[in-house]
Amino acid sequence: MQKLSVAVAALLLSVSAAVAAEAESPLVNVGLCSGSSLHGGSVSPVDPKTMLVQSDMSNAFYSHDGGQTWRLIHMKYLRGGGTTTPAEYDPADANVIYWTDSRTVKVTRDRGVTWAPVGEPQPWDEKDRVRRIYLDPDLTTRLFVGGDSGLHVTENGGKVWKKIETVTGRVFKIAADRTSPKQNRVYFVGTSDGVFRSDDGGATFSKKNSGLPEGGLTGFAAGSNQQETVLYACTPCTAAGADGKLSGGMFRSMDKGETWQRCMNADINVDPKLPATAYQFVTTSDKNPRRAYVCCQGVRFYPPDHNTVYRTDNAGQSWKAVYFSDPRFKAKGMECNGELDWQTEALGQRWQSPARALEINAGDPDMVVLTQERWYIYTTDAGKRWKCAHTGTRVAKDGQVSWKNNGLMETSCWDYLIDPFDKERRYIVQTDIGFSRSLDRGETWIWGGPALPKGVDNTTYEIAFDPDIKGKIFGAFSATHDIPNYNTIYGGHWRPQHAAGAVGVSLDHAATWKKLWPTKLPVTSIVLDPKSPKGNRTLYAALFEGGVWRSSDDGKTWEPCKNVGLGSPKNQRCLKLVLQPDGSLLNLVTGKVKGRTDGVGLYHSRDKGDTWTSISQGQKWTWPKDFSVNPRDPQEILVGVSRDSPGLYRTKDGGKTWQLLASKEREHFGGYFHPDHPGWIYMTCTEGPSECGLYLSKDDGKTFRPFSQVPFGNIQRVCFDPDDPKHVYLTTFGYSVIQAPLEP
């Protein structure tokens, strides 16, 4: 016992040293937690306060305090790939963890702060996604990596890799038979092609599918200790036979894969309408192989046939549903047992989304992590209660509930604004969760999504304050997200039949909204003419693929501007409007298809949008994303351009001539003038920059310095607080808003 205590003390000392070595970040996260899509959540079996999770927005996070706070791993070390692959933890050293960005396997030796590849080059095809990493707990020099098309192993830290030719299919999990001798280890691999077993230390494998239905697997897990080994297999669900009963589902083997028995009974969902992949994520541990958990994608919203997690304590002889996450679940024995997050509390319900990952704590079979949609949810008591690690701290004050984030940020934002009448009020216009607002200078945030106009509450692209009426705000809304980024310009997220938009108005500082003008196309920009009559404002709105529209009665009615000369007949992808001091308009039209320049460019109108003149003639732009005007000189304009002619462009004469200031990446977003520092230009890059997402020039664009301290790469716009001269505010494509130092 004394030796054990000394070992534990030494381990804790090394962990503390790793934490102490972590540099303090000069950055502050602003906004609500989560909000997009989390993947591959896991927990360390050595130190359960260490947790990891990735986002589809290129983020990878670690927590050292059990999910109370999160830190972003710097992009130079590891970027999130939206992978469901969980981390693999060295059972003898809490500082050592293996993980992947879905292509490259990396290792950290400081509990997630810094990462390096496990040997270079790694032999699998770059198109082959890494699906599972496994470290034999008794032979920690032997590391297996499973991918889309097979299995590799290294025994020397990646210096030499061997492909296991006898394993085929997409790998789900790898496990050791710990009853077998180390010198002749037995291993199991579950893949989409079935279960494979090696009896010669992983050199060769053979199929062990006797009793499993044809059609391969949808999931696999195995647990083994000195007493026994239990294997679990998920198989495709189908309605078969004259009686139409469900076939497939969960199977188990108690004899190392020699035979398999179906373990579907009345305790578990056997509805014949279950989808083929209803049972996909299953997890167990070497501590207690007879205890396993499996996710089920249900066919109904309410229990007992809902999306849930089942637990078995007897190797599948019986099951019990242990996950009831919706606050409306009140039936006896099926009451809600999940902690509420900001979204669930605001809606009064939780989305019942399919799981993205389910991982047990290998050192504690009572602890399980469920990654589901935008949630990192975990239990420490075998499913009696589930806690949230993705929501931050709930703050209730004066009858209003708001939330303080914990660093797990993954929303895309287009602007960060300060209310002109009340500096305590801050606003973030954003994608997927629509909108959020703060009443305390950004310390805590209120989700504004439920208050947005219905049907277009996915994204707010821009808001415009009435300069004379306190609390009056106009908004540009859309059901389509991420304009003008890749997935809408060139990708599959642009669906014109589902592209509704709207202009709305709020009279109470964005607490509630009224839809003024519904459209069939996204509204990407809105500007207000401050010289128009109070209460009867002239407004302009840009529509993606719909040109520019105008209202002369405070947004009550709208008509298309004549739009003569704007874009081309096949391209009216309007992105952004700016009203110049002289009342004229600028409008940016972006690309329609890759490599084409039809109608792309920056346009100027002097007659309220009826006729337009291109002021970017001669520029071979196919995909501009944003532009800004110098607040001291309306003739000076910056345009950020992606792909075919990437870079930051500038005109100082209203578009007569243009200069390429810099081209750092293939996807620039924009450039921004500091309002209080003449000659200072911030330049942003997004969607996978190789070096950095933010640069600053202090010499009027001659040279640019990178903000290397910013760990996230996809920076969009740079915003300023007149009362905070030491910082800038960065809107991002996937990391909410960052308060960053003024200079690199």
Secondary structure, 3 states (H helix, E strand, C coil): CHHHHHHHHHHHHHHHHHHHHCCCCCCEEECCCECCCEEEEEECCCCCCCEEEEECCCCEEEECCCCCCCEECCCCCCCCCCCCCCCEECCCCCCCEEEECCCCEEEECCCCCCCEECCCCCCCCCCCCEEEEEECCCCCCCEEEEECCEEEEECCCCCCCEEECCCCCCEEEEEEECCCCHHHCEEEEEECCEEEEECCCCCCCEECCCCCCCCCCCEEEEEECCCCEEEEEEEEEEEECCCCEEEEEEEEECCCCCCCEECCCCCCCCCCCCCCCCEEEEEECCCCCCCEEEEECCCCCCCCCCCEEEEECCCCCCCEECCCCCCCCCCCCCCCCECCCHHHHHHCCCCCCCEEEEEEECCEEEEEEEEECCEEEEECCCCCCEEECCCCEEEEECCEEEEECCCCECCEEEEEEECCCCCCCEEEEECCCEEEEECCCCCCEEECHHHCCCCCCCEEEEEEECCCCCCCEEEEEECCCCCCCHHHHCCCCCCHHHCCEEEEEECCCCCCCEEEEEECCCEEEEEEECCCCCCCCEEEEEEECCEEEEECCCCCCCEECCCECCCECCECEEEEEEECCCCCEEEEECCCCCCCCCCCEEEEECCCCCECEECCCCCCCCCEEEEEEECCEEEEEEEEEECCCCEEEEECCCCCCCEEEECCCCEEEEEEECCCCCCCEEEEECCCCCCCCEEEECCCCCCCEECCCCCCCCEEEEECCCCCCCEEEEEEECCCEEEEECCC
